Amino acid sequence: MARRGYSTALSKPWERSPRGEAISWGQTRAAAADRRCSPRGPWMAETRTLFKRSVLRAAQPSRYRPRSRFRVRSRRSGPYRAPRRWPSYMTRRPQSMKPMWLRWLAVLSLSIALWGATRPHYGGNLRVEVRQPMETADPPQAGPGIADLSGAFAISRWEGGREAVYTANDSAPGGRPYLDGVEIRMGRSLRDQAIDLELGKADVVELGPEELRRGPSGRKIWTSSPVRLLALLFAPRVTDAKVREAIALSVDRAAIHNVLLQRQGEISAALLPQWISGHAFLFSTAADAAKARNATAAAAGASRPLVLSVDDTIWRPMAERIALNARDAGLTVTIAAGNANADMRLVEVRIRSAEPFRALSGVAAALGLAEPPRAGTPEDLLAAERALLEGFRVVPLFHLPDVYGVSPRLKGGPGITRLGEWRFEDLWLEGNRP
């Protein structure tokens, strides 16, 4: 039998249940049980109570809404019977709460404002800058980037190495794009692109590791999966396998990744990235200076001086670091940009397919390696990749993603796929309303 008492702290009657819990005199047994059994304590029970109250008050007309401070008193004996009217904790409204119609009006106003600010609309030209010059007579028809615009946009002006202008295709397979056109400036350095983005002269630019480090925090960025392979490719005249092994063991990938690449991309000694093959972690990436010096000692003396060529000047700091690591292993490496007669080259190869075997075949063809055998199982794929890497003819270093800086006025997206392909048909520009 419940024992009554008086709480001076709460200044209201209360009773104590047979289990010893304090129950408010104006509280139903259902609410008390809800408070006792709540996994998060009284705070969650109060939250549910406020939610029920707001929902029930909004559901019934105001003239039928009970206003009295009706309280349900618990019976001393017998089964619990539901009250005919709503309990007071569902009907009473604190003075601090606004009327329901005013709250609904605020929610409606906010929804209209957000919808008007984010809804897609037509108009505007997207300004894109790229580093590759593309000095060809006609626009590219294959490969990620500019070639991806051919479906939703039509080429209207092409100036090889300088500028390309695309206009929206009204009869595109997926419908007309929101943008009126895309203007592309080619041959822009990464630093100039970053400056144009900050000054509002460009909407989409390419970003390198240095630009990512210098850029402001909170910048909108599009990033693909690691789809670019950086590797050392030896010329056929470097026949001494010990020299190639010494170079492979001397490269400190971790230091280059932390400092020069700013932890962008993945360290890898495999041709395919981890997200495609699933076995890239099986190839060792650790540098071993002792083994590298032993391999150098076993090599012929005439084959030690090497010339390293860099196809892209953006990777020259990395080439200098590789030459420094090779010097620690007892090898002499000089750097020559764009030297066709170099002993080894620092090359960048793009992965164009997410299917493992097709991706491996494409990488092997781009590096001038033999065609791998058809792989039907993951084990066959791993064996084929190991066969391509035997003899250290090619030394994979990193897998890097495509990174783009995006203007705040560009909405929608991201405008690139996992492979770095452009998808601009669903983008629109803020402030260009019809």
URFEN-V458517 format. One record per residue. N is the residue number from 0. PHI is phi as a letter, one per 40 degrees, with the letter a starting at -180 (999 if undefined). NEAR is the number of other C-alpha atoms within 12 Angstrom. D_CENTER is the distance of its C-alpha to the mean C-alpha in whole Angstrom. Layout:
# URFEN-V458517
[[N & PHI & NEAR & D_CENTER] [N & PHI & NEAR & D_CENTER]]
This chain:
# URFEN-V458517
[[0 & 999 & 14 & 63] [1 & c & 20 & 61] [2 & b & 19 & 62] [3 & c & 20 & 62] [4 & a & 18 & 61] [5 & a & 17 & 60] [6 & c & 16 & 57] [7 & c & 9 & 58] [8 & c & 8 & 54] [9 & c & 13 & 53] [10 & f & 11 & 56] [11 & a & 17 & 56] [12 & c & 20 & 58] [13 & a & 27 & 56] [14 & b & 28 & 57] [15 & b & 23 & 57] [16 & c & 23 & 56] [17 & d & 13 & 57] [18 & c & 13 & 54] [19 & h & 14 & 55] [20 & c & 19 & 52] [21 & c & 27 & 52] [22 & b & 33 & 52] [23 & c & 32 & 53] [24 & c & 29 & 56] [25 & c & 23 & 54] [26 & b & 29 & 51] [27 & c & 29 & 51] [28 & c & 30 & 51] [29 & c & 25 & 48] [30 & c & 28 & 46] [31 & c & 28 & 48] [32 & c & 21 & 46] [33 & c & 23 & 43] [34 & c & 26 & 43] [35 & c & 23 & 44] [36 & c & 16 & 42] [37 & c & 18 & 39] [38 & c & 12 & 36] [39 & b & 14 & 35] [40 & g & 16 & 38] [41 & c & 18 & 40] [42 & c & 16 & 37] [43 & c & 18 & 35] [44 & c & 23 & 39] [45 & c & 21 & 39] [46 & c & 18 & 36] [47 & c & 21 & 37] [48 & c & 26 & 40] [49 & c & 22 & 39] [50 & c & 18 & 37] [51 & c & 23 & 40] [52 & c & 27 & 42] [53 & c & 26 & 39] [54 & c & 16 & 39] [55 & c & 24 & 43] [56 & c & 26 & 44] [57 & c & 22 & 42] [58 & c & 15 & 43] [59 & b & 15 & 47] [60 & c & 12 & 49] [61 & c & 15 & 50] [62 & c & 10 & 54] [63 & c & 15 & 53] [64 & c & 21 & 51] [65 & c & 24 & 53] [66 & b & 19 & 53] [67 & c & 16 & 56] [68 & c & 18 & 55] [69 & c & 20 & 56] [70 & b & 24 & 55] [71 & b & 25 & 55] [72 & c & 24 & 58] [73 & c & 29 & 57] [74 & c & 18 & 60] [75 & c & 17 & 62] [76 & a & 10 & 63] [77 & g & 8 & 62] [78 & c & 9 & 59] [79 & c & 14 & 56] [80 & b & 16 & 56] [81 & c & 15 & 54] [82 & c & 17 & 55] [83 & c & 10 & 56] [84 & b & 19 & 54] [85 & c & 25 & 51] [86 & c & 29 & 50] [87 & c & 28 & 50] [88 & c & 35 & 47] [89 & c & 32 & 46] [90 & b & 29 & 48] [91 & c & 25 & 48] [92 & b & 25 & 46] [93 & c & 14 & 45] [94 & c & 7 & 47] [95 & c & 7 & 43] [96 & c & 14 & 41] [97 & c & 14 & 42] [98 & d & 17 & 43] [99 & c & 21 & 41] [100 & c & 17 & 41] [101 & c & 13 & 40] [102 & c & 15 & 37] [103 & c & 16 & 36] [104 & c & 14 & 37] [105 & c & 15 & 34] [106 & c & 14 & 32] [107 & c & 14 & 33] [108 & c & 14 & 33] [109 & c & 14 & 29] [110 & c & 15 & 28] [111 & c & 14 & 30] [112 & c & 13 & 28] [113 & c & 13 & 24] [114 & c & 13 & 25] [115 & c & 15 & 27] [116 & c & 20 & 24] [117 & b & 20 & 21] [118 & c & 22 & 23] [119 & c & 26 & 23] [120 & a & 27 & 25] [121 & c & 25 & 27] [122 & h & 24 & 27] [123 & g & 27 & 26] [124 & b & 33 & 25] [125 & c & 42 & 22] [126 & b & 34 & 22] [127 & b & 39 & 20] [128 & b & 40 & 21] [129 & b & 37 & 20] [130 & c & 31 & 22] [131 & c & 25 & 23] [132 & c & 22 & 27] [133 & f & 25 & 28] [134 & c & 18 & 31] [135 & b & 17 & 32] [136 & c & 14 & 35] [137 & b & 19 & 33] [138 & c & 31 & 29] [139 & c & 22 & 27] [140 & b & 16 & 27] [141 & a & 15 & 25] [142 & g & 19 & 22] [143 & c & 26 & 18] [144 & h & 33 & 18] [145 & c & 39 & 22] [146 & c & 25 & 23] [147 & c & 28 & 20] [148 & c & 37 & 22] [149 & c & 30 & 25] [150 & c & 27 & 25] [151 & c & 32 & 24] [152 & b & 38 & 26] [153 & b & 28 & 29] [154 & c & 28 & 30] [155 & b & 21 & 33] [156 & a & 21 & 33] [157 & b & 25 & 32] [158 & b & 23 & 33] [159 & d & 21 & 32] [160 & g & 23 & 30] [161 & b & 24 & 30] [162 & a & 31 & 29] [163 & a & 37 & 28] [164 & b & 30 & 28] [165 & b & 35 & 27] [166 & b & 33 & 29] [167 & c & 35 & 28] [168 & c & 25 & 29] [169 & c & 19 & 31] [170 & b & 14 & 32] [171 & c & 18 & 28] [172 & d & 14 & 28] [173 & c & 17 & 25] [174 & g & 16 & 27] [175 & c & 26 & 27] [176 & c & 36 & 24] [177 & c & 37 & 24] [178 & c & 38 & 24] [179 & c & 32 & 27] [180 & a & 35 & 26] [181 & b & 42 & 24] [182 & b & 36 & 25] [183 & b & 40 & 24] [184 & b & 36 & 25] [185 & b & 32 & 25] [186 & g & 25 & 26] [187 & c & 26 & 25] [188 & c & 24 & 24] [189 & c & 31 & 20] [190 & c & 27 & 22] [191 & c & 24 & 24] [192 & c & 36 & 21] [193 & c & 38 & 20] [194 & c & 26 & 23] [195 & c & 27 & 23] [196 & c & 33 & 20] [197 & c & 24 & 21] [198 & c & 13 & 25] [199 & g & 21 & 23] [200 & c & 24 & 25] [201 & a & 32 & 21] [202 & b & 40 & 19] [203 & b & 46 & 16] [204 & b & 43 & 16] [205 & c & 41 & 15] [206 & b & 38 & 14] [207 & c & 34 & 16] [208 & d & 30 & 16] [209 & c & 23 & 19] [210 & c & 30 & 17] [211 & c & 30 & 14] [212 & c & 20 & 17] [213 & c & 17 & 19] [214 & c & 23 & 17] [215 & c & 15 & 18] [216 & c & 11 & 16] [217 & g & 11 & 14] [218 & c & 23 & 13] [219 & c & 28 & 11] [220 & b & 30 & 8] [221 & b & 31 & 7] [222 & b & 31 & 5] [223 & c & 28 & 7] [224 & c & 31 & 8] [225 & c & 34 & 11] [226 & b & 36 & 13] [227 & b & 36 & 16] [228 & c & 41 & 19] [229 & b & 42 & 21] [230 & a & 43 & 24] [231 & c & 40 & 28] [232 & b & 38 & 30] [233 & c & 37 & 34] [234 & c & 28 & 37] [235 & c & 20 & 39] [236 & c & 17 & 42] [237 & c & 30 & 40] [238 & c & 21 & 42] [239 & c & 27 & 42] [240 & c & 26 & 40] [241 & c & 29 & 40] [242 & c & 41 & 39] [243 & c & 39 & 36] [244 & c & 37 & 35] [245 & c & 40 & 36] [246 & c & 53 & 33] [247 & c & 44 & 31] [248 & c & 35 & 32] [249 & c & 37 & 32] [250 & c & 42 & 29] [251 & c & 34 & 27] [252 & c & 37 & 23] [253 & c & 26 & 22] [254 & c & 23 & 24] [255 & c & 29 & 22] [256 & c & 27 & 19] [257 & c & 20 & 19] [258 & c & 18 & 21] [259 & c & 29 & 21] [260 & c & 31 & 17] [261 & f & 21 & 16] [262 & g & 23 & 14] [263 & c & 30 & 12] [264 & g & 33 & 12] [265 & b & 33 & 14] [266 & c & 38 & 18] [267 & a & 34 & 20] [268 & b & 37 & 23] [269 & b & 42 & 22] [270 & c & 53 & 22] [271 & b & 52 & 19] [272 & c & 41 & 16] [273 & c & 28 & 16] [274 & c & 28 & 14] [275 & c & 30 & 16] [276 & c & 30 & 20] [277 & g & 20 & 19] [278 & b & 25 & 22] [279 & c & 29 & 20] [280 & c & 21 & 21] [281 & c & 20 & 25] [282 & c & 25 & 25] [283 & c & 20 & 26] [284 & b & 26 & 25] [285 & c & 22 & 27] [286 & c & 29 & 29] [287 & b & 24 & 33] [288 & c & 25 & 35] [289 & c & 17 & 39] [290 & c & 24 & 38] [291 & c & 31 & 37] [292 & c & 28 & 40] [293 & c & 22 & 42] [294 & c & 29 & 41] [295 & c & 34 & 42] [296 & c & 21 & 45] [297 & c & 21 & 46] [298 & c & 26 & 45] [299 & c & 17 & 47] [300 & c & 17 & 48] [301 & c & 16 & 48] [302 & c & 25 & 44] [303 & c & 31 & 43] [304 & c & 25 & 42] [305 & b & 32 & 39] [306 & b & 33 & 38] [307 & b & 38 & 34] [308 & b & 34 & 33] [309 & b & 34 & 29] [310 & c & 26 & 28] [311 & b & 23 & 26] [312 & c & 22 & 27] [313 & c & 25 & 23] [314 & c & 30 & 24] [315 & c & 24 & 27] [316 & d & 22 & 27] [317 & c & 35 & 25] [318 & c & 37 & 28] [319 & c & 28 & 30] [320 & c & 28 & 29] [321 & c & 44 & 29] [322 & c & 36 & 33] [323 & c & 25 & 33] [324 & c & 30 & 32] [325 & c & 38 & 35] [326 & c & 25 & 38] [327 & c & 27 & 37] [328 & c & 35 & 38] [329 & g & 30 & 41] [330 & b & 39 & 40] [331 & b & 27 & 40] [332 & b & 30 & 37] [333 & b & 27 & 37] [334 & b & 31 & 35] [335 & b & 25 & 36] [336 & c & 25 & 33] [337 & g & 21 & 33] [338 & c & 19 & 36] [339 & c & 17 & 37] [340 & c & 20 & 40] [341 & c & 27 & 37] [342 & c & 34 & 37] [343 & a & 41 & 34] [344 & b & 42 & 31] [345 & c & 43 & 27] [346 & b & 36 & 25] [347 & b & 31 & 22] [348 & b & 35 & 21] [349 & c & 37 & 19] [350 & c & 41 & 18] [351 & b & 31 & 19] [352 & a & 29 & 19] [353 & c & 26 & 17] [354 & c & 22 & 20] [355 & d & 34 & 21] [356 & c & 32 & 25] [357 & c & 24 & 24] [358 & c & 32 & 22] [359 & c & 42 & 24] [360 & c & 31 & 27] [361 & c & 26 & 25] [362 & c & 37 & 24] [363 & c & 31 & 28] [364 & c & 19 & 29] [365 & c & 23 & 27] [366 & c & 32 & 28] [367 & g & 20 & 32] [368 & c & 27 & 32] [369 & c & 21 & 34] [370 & c & 22 & 33] [371 & c & 28 & 32] [372 & c & 21 & 34] [373 & c & 19 & 32] [374 & b & 22 & 30] [375 & c & 16 & 31] [376 & b & 14 & 29] [377 & d & 19 & 27] [378 & c & 17 & 30] [379 & c & 20 & 31] [380 & c & 31 & 27] [381 & c & 32 & 27] [382 & c & 25 & 31] [383 & c & 30 & 30] [384 & c & 38 & 28] [385 & c & 28 & 30] [386 & c & 23 & 33] [387 & c & 30 & 31] [388 & c & 33 & 30] [389 & c & 20 & 34] [390 & g & 24 & 36] [391 & f & 32 & 33] [392 & c & 36 & 33] [393 & b & 42 & 29] [394 & b & 40 & 27] [395 & c & 42 & 24] [396 & b & 46 & 22] [397 & a & 42 & 18] [398 & b & 37 & 15] [399 & b & 36 & 13] [400 & c & 36 & 10] [401 & c & 35 & 11] [402 & b & 38 & 10] [403 & b & 38 & 11] [404 & c & 41 & 13] [405 & b & 39 & 13] [406 & c & 34 & 17] [407 & c & 22 & 17] [408 & c & 26 & 20] [409 & c & 37 & 17] [410 & b & 31 & 16] [411 & g & 28 & 15] [412 & g & 22 & 12] [413 & c & 27 & 9] [414 & c & 35 & 12] [415 & b & 32 & 11] [416 & c & 27 & 10] [417 & c & 26 & 9] [418 & c & 33 & 12] [419 & g & 33 & 12] [420 & c & 31 & 14] [421 & c & 33 & 15] [422 & b & 32 & 16] [423 & b & 43 & 17] [424 & c & 40 & 20] [425 & b & 29 & 18] [426 & c & 38 & 18] [427 & a & 39 & 20] [428 & b & 37 & 21] [429 & c & 27 & 23] [430 & g & 20 & 26] [431 & b & 21 & 27] [432 & c & 18 & 29] [433 & c & 14 & 32]]
